[in-house]
Amino acid sequence: MPLCFFIAAQGKTATGIYFVDSTILRVCHEKRASQNRAFKGLAKKSKSTMRWYYGFKLHIIVNDMGELMAFKMSKATTDDRVVLPKMAENLTGKIIGDKGYISQKLFDQLYEKGLQLITKIRKNMKNKLVLMIDKILLRKRGIIESVFDQLKNISQIEHSRHRSADNFMVNIVAGLAAYCLQEKKPSLGIKYNLLRKRRYLGRYFAHPMMQNRRAKRDDYKPSAVRVTQRYVP
């Protein structure tokens, strides 16, 4: 519990751009699921996009700066669309997810609270016009995969050496807390790029040479062009 309060107390910037996804947490090999005693009755066997596994699911929401906004543990058979409304109840703006979050009911539910769900479409769905910014954000969804990579390879939240369910949960929460303390997190750098571009343009147009050039351009009046015709016998 203290670690959960510590994660909740960390600074979270409401940028208005969020990414949501889930990852699998295996507790043992699926062939040894029947022999596992520590998670008997808790872990479930399910199939991900890659393979079958025996364990749980970790759902997280991060902003474009890589900060952890919300997280939730669930069984392996839980649908990603079920846990999203509870996780994103205090968020507004845009939230980007994969095709597993496609649902008109979920979209309407989040849209009423001020949160727009953006996902790609399936092959059997009709094409819809989207804003260019939404299309760009869909391409940047890999930021949450980078967060999962750091959680698993640096914080070591997934391994098969747990001897109890309590130890499993403490290890996950401790890994999430360690990630929150990282100075450098995966980030899109949107705010930094906008500020840098704004400062550059401000210095560019404030330069005396540019002011003189704009003044000359405003005073310039195109002269009449004399058109002559030449007679060709």
Summary of the structure (lengths in Angstrom):
residues: 233
radius of gyration: 26.5
end to end distance: 100.6
largest distance: 106.5
contacts: 587
relative contact order: 0.14
helix: 42%
strand: 19%
